[in-house]
Amino acid sequence: MQEKDPGLEPIPEDSRLETLDERLRRAKTEEAVRSGEARDKGEDDYRLGNRVLAELIGGMAGGALIGWVLDRVLGTSPWLLLAMLALGTVVAFRNIIRISSQRSK
């Protein structure tokens, strides 16, 4: 009785194939980094959140500051402060909507 089944002996893998696979893997990684596909999605979302927060706070604080200065100069306290605060808030929300529509493209 035979100990081995009849058939072909398995051929060991060529080391050239292993190095080719490694080079292909490295080239794909480098191409992903070059094209920007390897960026972390969480980092992009964090930056977007910070930008939205800065737009909101900056719009409101800027409008309030300009309104306060105009109130002091023109003596119309508190009307220009309130009007410019509202305008700053509207502009901030408009910028946030613009940022979010650019992001979805």
C-alpha positions as CSV (number, residue, x, y, z in Angstrom):
1,M,0.0,0.0,0.0
2,Q,1.2,3.5,-0.8
3,E,1.9,6.0,1.9
4,K,1.3,9.0,-0.4
5,D,-1.5,9.8,-2.7
6,P,-0.6,9.9,-6.3
7,G,-0.3,13.4,-7.7
8,L,2.0,16.3,-8.0
9,E,4.2,17.5,-5.2
10,P,3.3,21.1,-4.0
11,I,5.7,23.7,-5.3
12,P,7.1,26.0,-2.7
13,E,6.3,29.7,-3.2
14,D,8.8,31.7,-5.0
15,S,10.5,34.4,-2.8
16,R,10.1,36.8,-5.8
17,L,6.3,36.6,-5.4
18,E,6.6,37.6,-1.8
19,T,8.8,40.6,-2.6
20,L,6.4,41.6,-5.4
21,D,3.4,41.5,-3.0
22,E,5.3,43.6,-0.5
23,R,6.3,46.2,-3.2
24,L,2.6,46.3,-4.5
25,R,1.4,46.8,-0.9
26,R,3.9,49.6,-0.3
27,A,3.0,51.3,-3.7
28,K,-0.7,51.2,-2.9
29,T,-0.1,52.8,0.5
30,E,2.1,55.5,-1.0
31,E,-0.5,56.3,-3.6
32,A,-3.3,56.5,-1.0
33,V,-1.2,58.9,1.0
34,R,-0.3,61.0,-2.1
35,S,-3.9,61.2,-3.3
36,G,-5.2,62.0,0.2
37,E,-7.3,58.8,0.6
38,A,-5.3,57.7,3.6
39,R,-6.4,60.6,5.8
40,D,-8.2,59.9,9.0
41,K,-11.9,60.7,8.7
42,G,-12.2,61.4,12.4
43,E,-9.5,64.1,12.1
44,D,-11.3,65.8,9.3
45,D,-14.6,65.8,11.3
46,Y,-12.8,67.2,14.3
47,R,-11.4,70.1,12.2
48,L,-14.8,70.7,10.7
49,G,-16.4,70.9,14.1
50,N,-13.7,73.4,15.3
51,R,-14.3,75.5,12.2
52,V,-18.1,75.6,12.8
53,L,-17.6,76.5,16.4
54,A,-15.1,79.3,15.5
55,E,-17.6,80.7,12.9
56,L,-20.4,80.7,15.4
57,I,-18.5,82.3,18.3
58,G,-16.6,84.7,16.0
59,G,-19.7,85.9,14.3
60,M,-21.6,86.5,17.5
61,A,-18.6,88.1,19.3
62,G,-17.6,90.2,16.4
63,G,-21.1,91.5,15.9
64,A,-21.5,92.3,19.6
65,L,-18.2,94.1,19.7
66,I,-18.9,96.2,16.6
67,G,-22.4,97.0,18.0
68,W,-21.0,98.0,21.4
69,V,-18.4,100.3,19.9
70,L,-21.0,101.9,17.6
71,D,-23.3,102.3,20.5
72,R,-20.6,104.1,22.5
73,V,-19.7,106.4,19.6
74,L,-23.3,107.2,18.6
75,G,-25.0,107.0,22.0
76,T,-27.7,104.6,20.8
77,S,-27.2,102.0,23.6
78,P,-28.3,99.1,23.4
79,W,-29.9,99.1,20.0
80,L,-26.9,98.8,17.7
81,L,-25.4,96.1,20.0
82,L,-28.5,94.0,19.7
83,A,-28.8,94.6,15.9
84,M,-25.2,93.8,15.2
85,L,-25.3,90.7,17.5
86,A,-28.3,89.5,15.5
87,L,-26.5,90.2,12.2
88,G,-23.4,88.5,13.4
89,T,-25.4,85.4,14.3
90,V,-27.2,85.3,10.9
91,V,-23.9,85.7,9.1
92,A,-22.3,82.9,11.2
93,F,-25.2,80.5,10.4
94,R,-24.9,81.4,6.7
95,N,-21.2,80.5,6.8
96,I,-21.9,77.3,8.7
97,I,-24.5,76.3,6.0
98,R,-22.0,77.2,3.3
99,I,-19.3,75.1,5.0
100,S,-21.6,72.1,5.4
101,S,-22.8,72.2,1.7
102,Q,-19.1,72.3,0.5
103,R,-18.3,69.4,2.8
104,S,-20.9,67.1,1.2
105,K,-19.5,67.4,-2.3
